[in-house]
Amino acid sequence: RALAHLAETRDNETGNHIQRTQSYIRLLATLMARHPRFAATLDNNYIETLARSAPLHDIGKVGIPDYILLKPGKLTESEFEIMQTHSTIGYKILSDSNSHLMKAAAEIALCHHEKFDGSGYPNGLKGEEIPIFARIVAVADVFDALTSDRPYKKAWDSKDAIELIKKNSGSHFDPECVEAFLKDWHEVLYIKAKYKDEEEG
């Protein structure tokens, strides 16, 4: 959690981002575990490891220059290429550990920007080549990013955010993860309200 807060201080995010994302991930993984295809993998221990390690997914941002990380406008192509390196930087930071939790966090840091259609980074993984934990984190992380204020945008309404995620089901996101996220929409909204940022009032 301390390392996750370190990443957030570089990105001007509030501590509530950790609690929200962690809660979304735990909820989504629990819902996915009800599917026979994922039940064996997503047991209680796996879900807890995922929820505890996932907040470190952006730790690599400590290696991204401020002029890129905090830029209020759209990144140039070269700036975006530098921004993309946060996934491999995070992997390098976290993978040099014997801790099961840190190794899991390293893999999440590396893979959370892969896309279901293979257009993501850093390795262009496609479909089930992307670890299930990274597919889960992708949905939770993007939803929280869209519904939170960032240097380059204002927070979106939750309905608009989920419509974008639905629109990108099968391209950016695993359709089964999106379907599961929608199954308990009231709980998603409860989590968002419970851990709302102070500036939201």
C-alpha positions in Angstrom: 0.0 0.0 0.0 2.9 2.4 0.8 4.4 1.7 -2.7 1.0 2.3 -4.3 0.7 5.6 -2.5 4.2 6.5 -3.8 3.0 6.0 -7.4 -0.1 8.1 -6.7 1.9 11.1 -5.4 3.6 11.2 -8.8 0.2 11.2 -10.6 -1.7 13.7 -8.4 -4.3 11.0 -7.5 -5.9 10.6 -4.1 -5.5 7.7 -1.8 -9.1 6.7 -2.5 -8.1 5.5 -6.0 -6.4 2.6 -4.3 -9.5 1.7 -2.2 -11.8 2.0 -5.2 -9.7 0.1 -7.7 -9.0 -2.6 -5.1 -12.7 -3.0 -4.3 -13.7 -3.1 -8.0 -11.1 -5.8 -8.6 -12.3 -7.9 -5.6 -15.9 -7.6 -6.7 -15.2 -8.4 -10.4 -12.9 -11.3 -9.6 -15.6 -12.7 -7.2 -18.3 -12.4 -9.9 -15.9 -14.0 -12.5 -15.3 -16.9 -10.1 -19.0 -17.9 -10.5 -18.3 -18.8 -14.1 -17.4 -22.6 -14.3 -14.4 -21.8 -16.6 -12.8 -19.5 -14.0 -13.9 -21.1 -10.7 -10.8 -23.3 -10.3 -8.4 -20.4 -10.9 -10.2 -17.6 -9.1 -10.4 -19.2 -5.6 -10.4 -17.1 -2.5 -6.7 -17.0 -2.0 -6.1 -16.0 -5.6 -8.7 -13.2 -5.4 -7.1 -11.9 -2.2 -3.7 -11.9 -3.8 -5.0 -10.1 -6.8 -6.8 -7.5 -4.7 -3.7 -6.8 -2.5 -1.2 -6.7 -5.4 -3.2 -4.9 -8.0 -2.8 -1.4 -6.5 0.8 -1.6 -7.5 0.0 -1.8 -11.2 1.1 1.8 -11.9 4.2 1.9 -9.7 6.3 2.3 -12.9 5.0 5.9 -13.2 7.7 6.8 -10.8 10.0 6.6 -13.8 8.0 8.9 -16.1 9.0 12.6 -16.3 6.6 15.1 -14.8 6.1 17.0 -18.1 4.6 13.8 -19.6 2.8 12.3 -16.5 1.2 15.6 -15.5 0.6 17.1 -19.0 -2.9 18.6 -19.1 -3.3 18.0 -22.9 -3.0 15.1 -25.2 0.4 13.4 -25.4 2.4 13.5 -28.6 3.3 10.2 -30.2 6.8 10.2 -28.7 5.5 11.2 -25.3 3.0 8.4 -25.4 5.8 5.9 -26.2 7.6 7.1 -23.0 4.4 6.8 -21.0 4.0 3.2 -22.2 7.3 2.3 -20.6 5.7 2.6 -17.1 4.5 -1.0 -17.5 8.0 -2.5 -18.0 9.5 -0.1 -15.4 6.9 -1.4 -12.9 7.7 -5.0 -13.8 11.4 -4.4 -13.2 10.8 -2.7 -9.9 8.6 -5.5 -8.5 9.9 -8.6 -10.1 13.2 -8.7 -8.2 11.6 -10.2 -5.1 10.9 -13.6 -3.7 7.5 -12.4 -2.4 4.5 -14.1 -4.0 2.6 -10.9 -3.6 5.3 -8.8 -5.3 5.7 -11.3 -8.2 1.9 -11.2 -8.8 2.1 -7.3 -8.7 4.9 -7.4 -11.2 2.9 -9.4 -13.7 -0.1 -7.1 -13.3 2.1 -4.1 -13.8 3.5 -5.6 -17.0 0.2 -6.7 -18.5 -2.6 -4.3 -17.4 -2.4 -2.3 -20.7 -2.7 -5.3 -23.0 -5.9 -5.3 -25.0 -8.2 -8.2 -25.9 -7.7 -7.6 -29.6 -3.9 -7.6 -29.4 -3.5 -3.8 -29.9 -2.2 -3.1 -26.4 1.3 -2.9 -24.9 4.0 -3.8 -24.2 3.8 -7.2 -25.8 0.7 -7.1 -28.0 -0.9 -10.1 -26.2 -4.3 -11.2 -27.5 -7.4 -12.8 -25.9 -6.5 -15.5 -23.4 -2.8 -14.9 -23.9 -3.4 -12.0 -21.5 -3.5 -13.4 -17.9 -7.0 -13.4 -16.4 -5.8 -11.1 -13.6 -4.7 -8.5 -16.1 -8.0 -8.7 -17.9 -9.8 -8.1 -14.6 -7.6 -5.2 -13.6 -8.0 -3.5 -17.1 -11.8 -3.1 -16.6 -11.5 -1.9 -13.0 -8.7 0.5 -13.7 -10.2 2.1 -16.8 -13.6 2.5 -15.1 -11.9 4.3 -12.2 -9.7 6.4 -14.5 -12.7 7.5 -16.5 -14.8 8.4 -13.5 -12.0 10.3 -11.8 -10.5 13.8 -12.4 -7.1 13.6 -14.1 -4.8 16.4 -15.2 -6.0 16.1 -18.8 -9.8 15.6 -18.2 -12.7 15.9 -15.8 -14.4 12.9 -14.3 -17.0 11.2 -16.5 -20.4 10.2 -15.3 -20.5 6.5 -14.4 -23.1 5.7 -17.0 -21.0 7.2 -19.8 -17.9 5.4 -18.5 -19.6 2.0 -18.6 -21.1 2.7 -22.0 -17.6 3.2 -23.3 -16.4 0.0 -21.7 -19.3 -1.9 -23.2 -18.5 -0.4 -26.6 -14.9 -1.6 -26.3 -15.9 -5.1 -25.1 -14.1 -7.6 -27.4 -11.5 -5.0 -28.5 -10.0 -3.4 -25.4 -11.7 -5.6 -22.8 -12.5 -9.3 -22.3 -16.3 -9.5 -22.9 -16.7 -11.9 -20.0 -15.1 -9.4 -17.6 -17.4 -6.6 -18.9 -20.4 -8.9 -18.5 -19.4 -9.8 -15.0 -18.8 -6.1 -14.1 -22.4 -5.3 -15.1 -23.9 -8.0 -13.1 -23.7 -6.1 -9.8 -23.8 -2.5 -11.0 -25.4 -1.3 -7.7 -22.3 -2.6 -5.8 -20.0 -0.8 -8.3 -21.9 2.5 -7.7 -21.8 1.8 -3.9 -18.0 1.4 -4.0 -17.6 4.6 -6.0 -19.7 6.5 -3.5 -18.0 5.0 -0.5 -14.5 6.0 -1.6 -15.3 9.2 -3.4 -12.6 11.8 -3.6 -12.8 14.8 -1.2 -13.1 17.3 -4.0 -16.3 15.6 -5.1 -17.9 16.7 -1.8 
